[in-house]
Each structure stands twice: as C-alpha cells, then as structure tokens.
Amino acid sequence: MDNNFFDFSNRIIQASAEAEKVCSADFEKINEVTEYNQRKVLSSFIKNAVSEADFGASTGYAYGDRGREKLDRIYAAVFGGEDALVRHSFTCGTHTLAVALYGVLRPGDTMLCVTGTPYDTIHGVIGINGKSKGQGTLADLGIEYRQTDLDVNGKPDYEQIASDVRALKPKMVYIQRSRGYSLRPSLSVDEIGKIVSTVKNANDCVVMVDNCYGEFVEKREPLDAGADLMAGSLIKNAGGGIARSGGYIAGKKELIELCSYRMTTPGLGREVGATFGENRNMFMGIFNAPHVVGEALRTAAFAAALFSGFGFSVTPQPGEARHDIIQAVCLEEPEKLIAFCEGMQSGAPVDSFLTPEPWDMPGYDSKVIMAAGAFIMGASIELSADAPLREPFAVWMQGGLNYHSAKAGIMLAAQKMYNKGLIK
C-alpha cells in the first residue's frame, strides 16, 4: 500500500496488517448485523411512504408538520416501540434523557438505577451527591434516587435487583446500556431483557434504557426485549453522522405522550415544534445509521486487535461480542494516554492541526482530554477518543464515519506513541 500520505513506520504498518487478520471474523459478524439493520430501516421508509415533501421546512407553531410526524413513526417502527419523539431541538443525549426522566417521574417517586453509578453528565440531572442542587434536579423535586451496584464482574446482579425492586417499589428502573467511563462490559440486549423480566416479576414499574452508543450494534433493540422506554442522541449512532443535532425517545405510547409535555409544555406536547428544514438531515441520518455504525464497529475491532497486539489491555477484546461502539484501551500512564489522543487528533479530517490538552470539562469530576476533529461538533459517531486523567488511564474511543479513514486515525495514534518510545 502507498505510504506517501502518512509517515507510518514499518513497525506500525506490519502491526496493522496483522491486526486486520485477527479481526477478520469480527468484520464478518459486523457485516451481517449491518445488512440486517439496513434492510429493517429501508423497509420502514418504504412502508411509511417517505417522499421529498417530508423534507420541507416548517416555522412558527408548525402544526401538522408531516415530515416530523412521519419521522416519529419510522423511529418507533425501527426501534420496536409504539411511538417515538425525534427532534433536532434536543441539544444532546443528556438533555434527551432528562426530558424522559422528568416526563415520567413525579414528586415522591423513586428512580432505581440497576447498572451502578450512571454516566457523569446525568449526575446533575438526578442530583447525585448534591450536584446541581437548587437548579431543579430530580432530587430538588422530591424524587428519590437509589442504585443497585453491579456484581464483582461488572455484570447485573439479578438477585439484588429483584430484592431492591421488591423493597423500594420504584416508579422507574433505569438501565445504562453502555459502559461510560468504566471498564465494565456494555450490556447486550439479551441481558437487558433479563433485567426487564427480573424487574417485572418483582414489581411492575417503568423500565427505561439509556441506549446511547448502542443503536444498530445488534439486530434487536432494548424495546424488543421488553423495555418500556429508551432514549439516545442523534449525534451518536442514530443520526448516522448526518443529523446536525437532536435526540429521540421511543417506547410505549402513553409514556411518549408524557415526555412530549415535558419536551414542550402541558397541553401542547408534540403538536408544536418547527423543524426549520432539519427533517432531511434526520431522515437521511437514520437511513445511513446502520452502515455508519458498522463502520464504527469495524474501527473499534481494528483498534482492539492493534493495541492488544502491542500488549495493552483492551475491552472488548478481539473476538468478543460487542454491544456498543465504544472501545476502551488501558494505556497505563498519562503520557501514553495523551500521546494516543494527540496522534488520533492528527488524523482527523477537521482540526487535525490542533493539539488536545486535558481541561476541566463541564459535567465531569476530573480533567478530560479529548481528541475529536468532527464535521459536527461533539459527534461521537465520528472518530473520537476521550478520557478523564485518572487511573487506570484508559482511553475510550468510538466512531468512524468510514473504516478506512478511521483506521488511519488509529494508526496515527499508535505511530505517535511509537515515536515517543511508548510502544515496545
């Protein structure tokens, strides 16, 4: 292969070739899931008779925006729900999750998270450890938060979940599918289904899933496994690298109705909300999403094979089943972590000339370093890597709009470490 574009050393080129051989079986499995999900989305577009007229812009109150309403139906069908809300006005995944939480929970209710402590940015919404106190958190409104920790292997503790649900009788059980900034394995849809069964057998309540990073990674989604509600971001998997902002909530019709009143205002709900011409990007985003998720998964599998070949601990490991797009690499020392991010940034299509540095990022308790040169700011379906500067000095990388450019970014991360003598 022509190496004139990047100054890769023979060591990195040879290691990359070996890594691709290692993950060839992973690629076959990913391709099978990608084709299944792509056909599922295409079928939904055809059944809902998507037309160019659905891409038109609406303004003002936007009553009867046909594209907005049709996109809701497509998301509901694709993700196995009775109904859905898909809006460009959801600013991020955390905002989308918050709308769902505030939509369903009421003062005096209990929210039980059964996957241990959730992702950092949701702490302020819930009011964990007094965070964001006085800003209208769930805790401020008299909603109690409790959690069931994972077992010693980082897996759901089903016996404890059942015990806690019986004792607390929560209004909502909350599941975080992805690993967040931890090294515990992400949850499969089968595992989510087992949690749902455990919960429902103990006491009937709403089961909600934070599905960020998990869409289209498997053939089934959490709603197919019995969850009542799930939410995610359009600048992650579901937006296919095309949606410029937004989020979705999908699930049971009566719950979606409640969420719509929090999204706008009681009495109006989903009936208002101008789309300003964003429908086209969101339709095209969900259409492209299965393919783009497949490219991100191939990128993750390659990174796992490459860096495990260099002797680093990785999770998931080559050959291990994947349930989200995130790949964690334990780099052991802060200088290795920083070099990794510098190298990856140098391979970004946007802002490749910048050097990432650790900083106090809003919503996090530690300094965070982030490599991200994306067409859409913060889009983690595009190749990015970030990590808090704390032990075990692991980096969490995700995304890749297309495998071949993302592969180059991974190789540049390795090359930067190699040049600094940080790879044997």
Helices and strands as residue ranges (DSSP letters): H 10-22, H 24-47, G 52-55, H 66-79, E 83-87, H 93-104, E 110-113, G 120-122, H 123-126, G 128-130, E 144-147, H 158-168, E 172-176, H 189-202, E 206-210, G 222-225, E 229-233, G 237-239, E 247-251, H 253-263, G 269-271, H 279-309, E 313-315, E 327-330, H 334-346, E 368-372, E 384-388, E 394-398, H 403-419
